[in-house]
Amino acid sequence: MRVLVISDVHANITALEAVLDAARPFQALWCLGDTVGYGPDPNECVELVRSFPNLTCLIGNHDQAALGVIPLARFNSDAQESAAWTRGALNPENIAYLESLPSKIVMDPFTLAHGSPRQPIWEYILDPQAAARNLDDLRTEYCLVGHSHLPLIFHRASNNGPVTPTAVKWDEAMRLVPSMILNPGSVGQPRDLDPRAAYAILDTDGLTWEARRAEYDIPQVQGRIMKAGLPPRLAQRLVAGW
């Protein structure tokens, strides 16, 4: 099965539409959380994601902040302001949908979590040490995470062996081998100094992972951010990819 794997859309409908167009055809959509937050299009993004029939979707920390589950004091000032605005913008149907989402799902041989399998909402997997702690507890061969907005791959070649980062090769199908943690990066707010929307194509039959990018109209999104009265820095960082 050809699966489109996305994460951290962050209410950026223009980036999401670009990814969906570039990724077709695919048979399933796996969304690793943070569909809303930061961006100006929360209802549009939730409605588009939930429209796919073969969908697996998680809740992220910014989704929970918009729902009032996580205190805004745990976020920086821009994220606090964005979460408060998003809470007021979301319609009841989309609130109910976000509230229904899990933070982690196991679909052997894959575990899906927003942050990490150990702490699905908050923990970042940014280095081999964090990856090793999570691989120690992992009960499947592969784990897909988001949260950091960075395309990353970690691999442990043998039980109790060292965990090493694996270079992301763009537009090239990489063979999956146990044990791996893979992050597709962010659709709506990349932070690896590449402003293009990041996503991945997973072949669950051939067990391959292909990291990809999609161009989108960033100034259009920046204009909607400013029109909504969201923090200007959220618009500025889109063009820089940080």
C-alpha positions as CSV (number, residue, x, y, z in Angstrom):
1,M,0.0,0.0,0.0
2,R,1.2,3.5,-0.9
3,V,0.8,5.7,2.1
4,L,1.3,9.5,2.3
5,V,2.9,10.3,5.7
6,I,2.5,13.9,6.9
7,S,3.0,15.8,10.1
8,D,2.8,19.3,11.5
9,V,0.5,20.8,9.0
10,H,-0.1,23.7,11.4
11,A,-3.1,25.2,9.7
12,N,-1.4,25.9,6.4
13,I,-3.9,24.8,3.8
14,T,-1.8,26.0,0.9
15,A,1.1,23.8,1.9
16,L,-1.2,20.9,2.6
17,E,-2.9,21.1,-0.8
18,A,0.5,21.3,-2.5
19,V,1.6,18.1,-0.8
20,L,-1.6,16.2,-1.6
21,D,-1.3,17.2,-5.3
22,A,2.4,16.2,-5.4
23,A,1.9,12.9,-3.6
24,R,-0.9,11.4,-5.7
25,P,-1.7,8.6,-6.2
26,F,-1.8,7.2,-2.7
27,Q,-4.1,4.7,-1.0
28,A,-3.9,5.9,2.6
29,L,-3.0,9.1,4.6
30,W,-1.2,8.9,7.9
31,C,-1.1,12.3,9.8
32,L,1.2,12.4,12.8
33,G,-0.5,15.3,14.6
34,D,-0.5,19.1,14.9
35,T,-3.0,19.7,12.1
36,V,-3.7,23.1,13.7
37,G,-1.7,25.8,15.5
38,Y,0.5,28.7,14.2
39,G,-1.3,29.0,10.8
40,P,-4.4,30.8,9.6
41,D,-6.4,27.9,8.2
42,P,-7.4,25.5,11.1
43,N,-10.9,24.6,9.9
44,E,-9.8,24.1,6.3
45,C,-6.9,21.8,7.2
46,V,-8.9,19.7,9.6
47,E,-11.8,19.3,7.1
48,L,-9.4,18.4,4.3
49,V,-7.5,15.8,6.3
50,R,-10.6,14.2,7.7
51,S,-12.2,13.9,4.3
52,F,-9.9,11.1,3.3
53,P,-11.5,7.7,3.7
54,N,-8.4,5.6,4.5
55,L,-7.1,8.0,7.2
56,T,-5.1,7.5,10.4
57,C,-4.6,10.7,12.3
58,L,-3.1,11.6,15.7
59,I,-3.4,14.5,18.0
60,G,-0.4,16.7,18.7
61,N,0.5,19.2,21.4
62,H,-0.7,22.3,19.4
63,D,-4.0,20.5,18.7
64,Q,-4.4,19.9,22.4
65,A,-3.5,23.5,23.2
66,A,-6.2,24.7,20.9
67,L,-8.7,22.4,22.7
68,G,-7.7,23.7,26.1
69,V,-6.2,20.4,27.2
70,I,-2.7,21.8,27.7
71,P,-2.2,25.0,29.6
72,L,-1.0,27.8,27.3
73,A,1.6,28.7,29.8
74,R,3.6,25.7,28.6
75,F,4.2,27.4,25.2
76,N,6.1,30.4,24.1
77,S,4.3,33.7,23.5
78,D,3.7,33.2,19.7
79,A,2.4,29.7,20.3
80,Q,0.1,30.9,23.1
81,E,-1.4,33.7,21.0
82,S,-1.8,31.3,18.1
83,A,-3.5,28.6,20.2
84,A,-5.9,31.1,21.7
85,W,-6.8,32.4,18.3
86,T,-7.2,28.8,16.9
87,R,-9.5,27.9,19.8
88,G,-11.8,30.8,18.9
89,A,-11.6,30.0,15.2
90,L,-12.4,26.2,15.2
91,N,-16.0,25.2,14.6
92,P,-17.7,22.7,16.9
93,E,-17.5,19.8,14.4
94,N,-13.7,20.2,14.0
95,I,-13.2,20.5,17.8
96,A,-15.1,17.3,18.3
97,Y,-13.0,15.6,15.6
98,L,-9.7,16.7,17.2
99,E,-10.9,15.6,20.6
100,S,-11.5,12.1,19.2
101,L,-7.9,11.6,18.1
102,P,-5.4,9.3,19.8
103,S,-1.8,10.4,20.6
104,K,-0.3,7.1,19.6
105,I,-1.4,4.2,17.4
106,V,0.3,0.8,16.8
107,M,-0.3,-0.9,13.4
108,D,2.3,-3.6,13.4
109,P,5.1,-3.3,12.2
110,F,4.6,0.5,12.7
111,T,4.1,2.6,15.8
112,L,2.8,6.1,15.1
113,A,3.3,8.9,17.6
114,H,3.4,12.7,17.4
115,G,6.4,13.2,19.7
116,S,7.7,9.8,20.7
117,P,6.3,6.4,21.6
118,R,7.4,6.9,25.2
119,Q,5.8,10.4,25.5
120,P,3.5,10.8,22.5
121,I,2.7,14.5,23.0
122,W,5.8,16.2,24.3
123,E,9.1,14.4,23.8
124,Y,11.3,15.4,20.9
125,I,13.5,12.7,19.2
126,L,16.3,14.9,18.0
127,D,19.5,12.9,18.7
128,P,20.7,9.2,19.0
129,Q,20.3,9.3,22.7
130,A,16.6,10.1,22.6
131,A,16.1,7.6,19.8
132,A,17.9,4.9,21.8
133,R,15.6,5.4,24.8
134,N,12.6,5.0,22.6
135,L,13.9,2.1,20.7
136,D,14.5,0.3,24.0
137,D,10.7,0.5,24.7
138,L,9.5,0.0,21.1
139,R,7.6,-3.2,20.4
140,T,7.4,-2.8,16.6
141,E,10.1,-2.7,14.0
142,Y,9.5,0.9,12.9
143,C,8.3,4.1,14.5
144,L,7.0,7.2,12.7
145,V,7.0,10.5,14.6
146,G,6.7,14.3,13.9
147,H,6.8,17.2,16.4
148,S,10.3,18.5,15.7
149,H,9.5,19.8,12.2
150,L,12.8,18.2,11.1
151,P,13.1,15.3,8.6
152,L,15.1,12.7,10.5
153,I,16.0,9.0,10.5
154,F,17.6,7.0,13.3
155,H,18.6,3.3,13.0
156,R,19.8,0.6,15.4
157,A,21.5,-2.2,13.6
158,S,21.5,-4.8,16.4
159,N,19.9,-5.3,19.8
160,N,21.4,-3.0,22.4
161,G,23.8,-1.6,19.7
162,P,24.4,2.0,19.0
163,V,21.8,4.2,17.4
164,T,23.0,6.2,14.4
165,P,21.4,9.0,12.4
166,T,20.8,8.1,8.7
167,A,21.1,10.8,6.1
168,V,17.8,11.8,4.4
169,K,17.9,11.2,0.7
170,W,15.3,13.2,-1.1
171,D,13.2,11.8,-3.9
172,E,14.8,8.4,-3.5
173,A,13.1,5.3,-2.1
174,M,15.0,4.0,0.9
175,R,14.7,0.4,2.0
176,L,13.5,0.1,5.6
177,V,15.3,-2.2,8.0
178,P,14.6,-2.9,11.7
179,S,14.9,-0.9,14.0
180,M,14.1,2.6,12.7
181,I,12.6,5.9,13.8
182,L,11.5,8.1,10.9
183,N,10.3,11.7,10.8
184,P,8.8,13.1,7.6
185,G,9.3,16.7,8.6
186,S,6.7,19.4,8.6
187,V,4.1,20.3,5.9
188,G,3.2,23.7,7.2
189,Q,6.2,25.0,9.1
190,P,9.5,23.3,8.2
191,R,12.5,24.1,10.4
192,D,15.4,22.6,8.5
193,L,16.1,25.8,6.6
194,D,14.2,24.6,3.6
195,P,10.8,26.4,3.3
196,R,9.2,23.8,1.0
197,A,6.6,21.5,2.6
198,A,8.1,18.2,3.7
199,Y,6.4,14.8,3.6
200,A,7.1,11.1,2.8
201,I,5.8,8.3,0.8
202,L,5.7,4.9,2.6
203,D,5.3,1.7,0.7
204,T,4.1,-0.8,3.3
205,D,4.4,-3.8,0.9
206,G,7.9,-3.1,-0.4
207,L,8.9,-1.4,3.0
208,T,10.4,1.7,1.5
209,W,10.4,5.3,2.6
210,E,10.8,8.2,0.2
211,A,11.3,11.7,1.6
212,R,9.9,14.5,-0.5
213,R,9.4,18.3,-0.7
214,A,6.7,20.4,-2.4
215,E,6.8,24.0,-3.4
216,Y,3.9,26.2,-2.4
217,D,2.9,29.9,-2.4
218,I,4.4,31.1,0.8
219,P,3.5,34.9,0.4
220,Q,-0.2,33.9,0.1
221,V,0.0,32.2,3.5
222,Q,1.9,35.0,5.0
223,G,-0.8,37.4,3.9
224,R,-3.5,35.3,5.6
225,I,-1.4,35.2,8.8
226,M,-1.1,38.9,8.9
227,K,-4.8,39.4,8.0
228,A,-5.8,37.1,10.9
229,G,-3.7,39.2,13.3
230,L,-1.5,36.3,14.3
231,P,2.1,37.1,15.4
232,P,4.2,38.4,12.5
233,R,7.1,36.1,13.3
234,L,4.9,33.2,12.3
235,A,4.8,34.6,8.8
236,Q,8.5,35.5,8.7
237,R,9.7,32.1,9.6
238,L,7.8,30.4,6.8
239,V,10.1,31.9,4.1
240,A,13.3,31.0,6.0
241,G,12.3,27.5,6.9
242,W,13.1,27.7,10.6
